[in-house]
Amino acid sequence: MAALYESYGSFSTGIPSFRQLLSKKSKGSLTLTETLLSFESQVDKIRFQVKLSEIQNISIKKRSNINLIELQTHHQTFYTLYPMKEKNNSFTPSKEMTIELFGQLTRLIFNRDQTILFDAISSFYIGSLRSSDLKESILQGYIFLTENYILFKSFQPGNIYKINMLDFKDITMEITGSTTYIKIGTIYDQFYSFFPLKRQWRKLVKDKLKTEKLYDVLNQGKMYKESEQIRSKKEEKEKIKKIKSMLKVSNRLKLKMMRNVLGLEKESFNNQIFEWANKFNFTIDGDYVIINKDTSAAFIHHLESLENLYRSHANDNKTKCSFCGNMIELKEEVCPYCGNKK
């Protein structure tokens, strides 16, 4: 698998002491792919791998004046690492490289299988920003904008915020003091403030150009998502219309044809059809389903009441976290966004 990130650095299991952080055995090559973080020690050449799917939390901490990344798995196992840069024929810890690697890891851990429209180091604040908030209550971390949501992960442990694109109500660019920032208002009357940052003279400073770019991409993404929702609703109406037309001709429908019309995957459809048969007194006869004429109207009403057929299929293997409200995989025992057991 192709390497997305490579560097010389330090890697330790657990919470290392200062001596362990600097030991030769902890030094070697760090390699990051889509699914794995690998470390090969320069001393014994042993390769150690961590599956990214097992990572629950990630943060940047400072120990012994070294900025390092701490990873925590679902099993409460900790890993500590930091990349190093070559300077004057020796290697030294690099804060800039650590922040870059943090961003790469965050993208792969919390934004799997997502197209990234925009990403940047950013400050984040829950609510409408005031001048007094600029010096306190501000979190720093990475933001990732995808076709479906904007996600912020702070450099601190936990603190993951995800706002679905369809929940956006207003996107405004505002100015408080000398700070230009983006404010997102949601349909739930919640507000979130963002202002992207850039590195300048070893410091993170506000980046007005990135803020303007984020504003443009957010509005484009919102418009696209809303038009996509309108299109999908039209498609759903067409599906119901086709089912009605089929029932006018015959109450004996071929299962494969019915599945294709509804646009459901085979496994999902098989589960649904048995539920429908039990609920509406249908008879399954080989490759056909015989619709009960007395309950056909109720069945059509049931299909029409489904919030979204294609979303129903997409979320078959997902559930909502009762703590943070994010959609997570059913197989996940611990929410990857808030760290709580679902």
Residue pairs with C-beta under 8 A, 6 or more apart in sequence:
1 33
1 34
1 35
1 36
2 33
2 34
3 31
3 32
3 33
4 32
4 33
4 34
4 104
4 108
5 30
5 31
5 32
5 100
5 101
5 104
6 29
6 30
6 31
6 32
7 29
7 30
7 83
7 84
7 85
7 97
7 101
8 27
8 28
8 29
8 30
8 83
8 84
8 86
8 91
9 27
9 28
9 29
9 30
9 39
9 81
9 82
9 83
9 84
10 21
10 22
10 26
10 27
10 68
10 80
10 81
10 82
10 84
10 93
11 26
11 28
11 30
11 39
11 41
11 48
11 79
11 80
11 81
12 20
12 21
12 26
12 79
12 80
12 81
13 48
13 77
13 78
13 79
13 80
14 78
14 79
14 80
15 70
15 78
15 80
16 26
16 80
18 63
18 64
20 26
21 63
21 64
21 66
21 68
21 80
24 42
24 43
25 41
25 43
25 44
26 41
27 41
27 42
27 43
27 84
27 91
28 39
28 40
28 41
28 42
28 43
29 39
29 40
29 42
30 37
30 38
30 39
30 81
30 83
30 101
31 37
31 38
31 39
31 40
32 38
32 101
32 104
32 105
32 108
34 52
34 108
35 51
35 52
35 53
35 108
36 49
36 50
36 51
36 52
37 49
37 50
37 52
37 71
37 79
37 81
37 105
38 47
38 48
38 49
38 50
39 47
39 48
39 49
39 81
40 46
40 47
40 48
41 48
50 71
50 73
50 79
52 105
52 108
52 109
54 73
54 74
54 75
55 71
55 72
55 73
55 105
55 109
56 72
56 73
56 74
56 334
56 336
56 339
57 71
57 72
57 157
57 158
57 339
58 69
58 70
58 71
58 72
58 102
58 105
58 106
58 109
58 153
59 69
59 70
59 154
59 155
59 156
59 157
59 158
60 67
60 68
60 69
60 70
60 98
60 99
60 102
60 155
60 156
61 67
61 68
61 69
61 70
62 68
66 82
66 93
67 82
67 93
67 95
67 98
67 99
68 80
68 81
68 82
68 93
68 98
69 80
69 81
69 82
69 98
69 101
69 102
69 105
70 78
70 79
70 80
70 157
71 78
71 79
71 80
71 81
71 105
72 78
72 157
73 79
74 333
74 334
81 101
82 93
82 94
82 98
83 93
83 94
83 97
83 98
83 100
83 101
84 91
84 92
84 93
84 94
84 97
85 91
85 92
85 94
85 97
95 202
96 199
96 202
99 121
99 155
102 142
102 155
103 119
103 121
103 142
106 141
106 142
106 144
106 153
107 116
107 119
107 142
107 144
109 336
110 144
110 151
110 153
110 160
110 336
110 337
111 144
111 146
111 151
114 144
114 146
114 147
114 148
115 146
115 147
116 144
116 145
116 146
117 145
117 146
117 147
117 217
117 221
118 143
118 144
118 145
118 213
118 214
118 217
118 218
119 142
119 143
119 144
119 145
120 142
120 143
120 196
120 197
120 207
120 210
120 214
121 140
121 141
121 142
121 196
121 197
121 198
121 199
121 204
122 140
122 141
122 142
122 143
122 152
122 194
122 195
122 196
122 197
123 138
123 139
123 140
123 181
123 194
123 195
123 197
123 206
124 138
124 139
124 140
124 141
124 143
124 152
124 154
124 161
124 192
124 193
124 194
125 133
125 137
125 138
125 139
125 192
125 193
126 161
126 190
126 191
126 192
126 193
127 133
127 191
127 192
127 193
128 183
128 191
128 193
129 174
129 176
129 179
129 181
129 183
129 193
130 176
131 176
131 177
134 176
134 177
134 179
139 152
139 154
139 156
139 159
140 154
140 155
140 197
140 204
141 152
141 153
141 154
141 155
141 156
141 159
142 152
142 153
143 150
143 151
143 152
143 194
143 196
143 214
144 150
144 151
144 153
145 214
145 217
145 218
145 221
147 165
147 221
147 224
147 225
148 164
148 165
148 225
149 162
149 163
149 164
149 165
150 162
150 163
150 165
150 184
150 194
150 218
151 160
151 161
151 162
151 163
152 159
152 160
152 161
152 162
152 192
152 194
153 159
153 160
154 160
158 338
158 339
160 324
160 336
160 337
160 338
161 192
162 324
162 326
162 337
163 184
163 186
163 192
165 221
165 222
165 225
166 225
166 226
166 229
167 186
167 187
167 188
168 184
168 185
168 186
168 187
168 218
168 222
169 185
169 186
169 187
170 183
170 184
170 185
171 182
171 183
171 184
171 185
171 215
171 218
171 219
171 222
172 182
172 183
172 185
173 180
173 181
173 182
173 183
173 211
173 212
173 215
174 180
174 181
174 182
174 183
175 181
179 195
179 206
180 195
180 206
180 208
180 211
180 212
181 193
181 194
181 195
181 211
182 193
182 194
182 195
182 211
182 214
182 215
182 218
183 191
183 192
183 193
184 191
184 192
184 193
184 194
184 218
185 191
186 192
194 211
194 214
195 206
195 207
195 211
196 206
196 207
196 210
196 211
196 214
197 204
197 205
197 206
197 207
197 210
198 204
198 205
198 206
198 207
198 210
199 205
232 308
232 310
232 311
233 308
235 263
235 310
236 306
236 308
236 309
236 310
239 261
239 262
239 263
239 303
239 309
240 300
240 303
240 304
242 261
243 258
243 261
243 262
243 300
243 303
244 300
246 253
246 257
246 258
246 261
247 253
247 291
247 296
247 300
251 290
251 291
251 292
251 293
251 296
252 285
252 288
252 289
252 290
252 291
253 288
253 289
253 291
254 287
254 288
255 269
255 273
255 284
255 287
255 288
255 289
256 287
258 269
258 273
258 289
259 266
259 269
262 269
262 309
263 309
263 310
263 313
264 272
264 309
264 313
265 313
265 316
268 312
268 313
268 316
273 282
273 284
273 289
274 284
276 282
276 299
276 302
277 283
277 284
277 289
279 302
280 291
280 292
280 295
280 296
280 298
280 299
280 302
281 292
281 294
281 295
282 289
282 290
282 291
282 292
282 295
283 289
283 290
283 292
284 290
291 299
303 309
306 312
315 327
317 329
317 330
317 331
318 327
318 328
318 329
318 330
319 327
319 328
319 330
319 342
320 326
320 327
320 328
321 327
321 328
321 335
321 337
321 338
321 340
321 342
322 342
323 335
323 338
323 340
323 342
324 335
324 337
324 338
324 340
326 335
326 337
326 338
328 335
328 336
328 337
328 342
332 342
333 341
333 342
334 340
334 341
334 342
335 341
335 342
